[in-house]
């Protein structure tokens, strides 16, 4: 019996077959889907792995915040990393960075990666397809249940990270990605929005987990698949100079929501990645449904291939081909990281960070004041000054000297690491900018805003 016939059997068991479904209309379909969704949600929530992930989602951020509290080091490689001792919102954003790279793909794989392959492993398709729901109802219910659990866990982790940051570092203003100070209320709103936006890539990884589960009929492939996709995304971010392919990657929203935290927010890359996230989610779910509806469940052939190697092998080949195609495409389109854009961003960010440093020292600058800065950035001999990677920026600062010459030019060298999304981290020796921490006007030890400078610019 084919999948279509199996669906008809399920409808007939509900009482009335296709004729009954047509009579009751869309309301009956919605009721069947709602009942199936509640059943799948209850079953999924009762699984030990789901409860384990939920149990770790809350104490995990608190443990991370506590670890930062009892040690002097900071995760400076992550954006906002040096500010985790000064603002609790920086703690939450560092947790969000980790969640984008590893946490969300792991959650999606653990929750959704074995939903369909588990039915193959336990040979339960015949049983569930004789219930009062069709194959389409069952697929929709499993998809909605997985999306509900994954999004709920992500929001739970986000709320816990904000509370943990405020508990251990305080709800203090946040240094933004243009060197400006973001008030605590606005920082809270932006952090909450950033966590809400990551629900879109969470749905993308959930769709991929379901696709891998259906296509391979192997729970291991379904669980590990989203994590492999996330790892491939991180590797592809390091390849090529074109801007378009990097915006099309699954999970790219995590790397492009930082434009919200600049002095003049830019939303173009974020809008593109959000749209692509929905494409990834719907495309993966559609492909999974196209594969599932062609299955033969009731003739015994469905379980014949259970545990075979052909399904996982085909999935591995398809993933390898897709990654290779994306790697070749990463040089297509305009170059997002250019010397002009980086120099403009460095000048603005360094000026704002310098004024913030003086503000912390009790030296108040007039509103709208700017430092006279002239940066020059390059990539060394033999390398074109474009594209992500390591840069060297000489920031020439012109300081007023009324007793001698009008201005004295001081050179500050920064080693700059630029990502394909236009975000950068700049570090300099303490000769001019001072030590990692300093004493503010109130006598407290605070982070030196110039020691590590974070910034972002629009790559489009």
HELIX and SHEET records of a PDB file:
HELIX    1   1 UNK A    3  UNK A   15  1                                  13    
HELIX    2   2 UNK A   17  UNK A   45  1                                  29    
HELIX    3   3 UNK A   48  UNK A   70  1                                  23    
HELIX    4   4 UNK A   81  UNK A   83  5                                   3    
HELIX    5   5 UNK A   88  UNK A   98  1                                  11    
HELIX    6   6 UNK A   99  UNK A  103  3                                   5    
HELIX    7   7 UNK A  104  UNK A  112  1                                   9    
HELIX    8   8 UNK A  117  UNK A  122  1                                   6    
HELIX    9   9 UNK A  125  UNK A  128  1                                   4    
HELIX   10  10 UNK A  135  UNK A  168  1                                  34    
HELIX   11  11 UNK A  184  UNK A  216  1                                  33    
HELIX   12  12 UNK A  219  UNK A  236  1                                  18    
HELIX   13  13 UNK A  244  UNK A  247  1                                   4    
HELIX   14  14 UNK A  253  UNK A  256  1                                   4    
HELIX   15  15 UNK A  258  UNK A  261  5                                   4    
HELIX   16  16 UNK A  268  UNK A  292  1                                  25    
HELIX   17  17 UNK A  310  UNK A  329  1                                  20    
HELIX   18  18 UNK A  339  UNK A  360  1                                  22    
HELIX   19  19 UNK A  430  UNK A  433  1                                   4    
SHEET    1   A 2 UNK A 174  UNK A 175  0                                        
SHEET    2   A 2 UNK A 181  UNK A 182 -1                                        
SHEET    1   B 5 UNK A 373  UNK A 378  0                                        
SHEET    2   B 5 UNK A 389  UNK A 400 -1                                        
SHEET    3   B 5 UNK A 407  UNK A 418 -1                                        
SHEET    4   B 5 UNK A 423  UNK A 427 -1                                        
SHEET    5   B 5 UNK A 452  UNK A 456 -1                                        
SHEET    1   C 2 UNK A 437  UNK A 439  0                                        
SHEET    2   C 2 UNK A 445  UNK A 447 -1                                        
END                                                                             
